[in-house]
Amino acid sequence: MVGMTTFLVTELFAKVFYAWIQVRNIQSVEITTEQAQLYYKQRLLNITFDAWLSHNRLTHITRPRSGSKQTQDVEETYLMWLNEQLSRSGKAAKDISDSLASGVLIIQAVANASGKKAPKCNQSPKILLHRQDNWKVAHNFMTSVGINVRNIEPADLAKLLPAAIHNMFNSILKWQSDY
């Protein structure tokens, strides 16, 4: 199942890359979909490995400025992964920050990706304390399935700090590629 996810992500990036070349109408560039898939598979592995290295050496990694094209692309990738995992349970996320605010959807997504039962959490948190409790549950659950979130604080995730969310998703993607 995980291999299929990696293939779908790779295939999606390959199609985007192929479309970009066609739109840009770059002269004398002959590239096939297979070449684009190979390029993006290697690129995805490099990005994930670089993020993993940064995560294990620093408490946070720097992100592009909010609102930049690169940030939007990264968030779209995270949203795509989240929706892919949530589709197995009939749920969907529209926006990263709104969807992650309660912590419930990330717990469900990790449960779907790992094939393990999701732990109990507050399904409709009303106050910050409830969200923090959910993120502690999510943090412990990610650790129990083998996702390296040692350097990420649950309180930072509950506050939706961009660096913490970015590190969390990079850890999840690294775990999924190894899983």
ABEGO torsion letter per residue (X at the ends): XAAAAAAAAAAAAAAAAAAAAAAAGBBGBBBBAAAAAAAAAAAAAAAAAAAAAAAAABABBBBBBBGBAAAAAAAAAAAAAAAAAAAAAGBBBABAAAAAAAGAAAAAAAAAAAGBBBBBBBABBABAAAAAAAAAAAAAAAAAAGBBAAABBAAAAAAGBAAAAAAAAAAAAAAAAAX
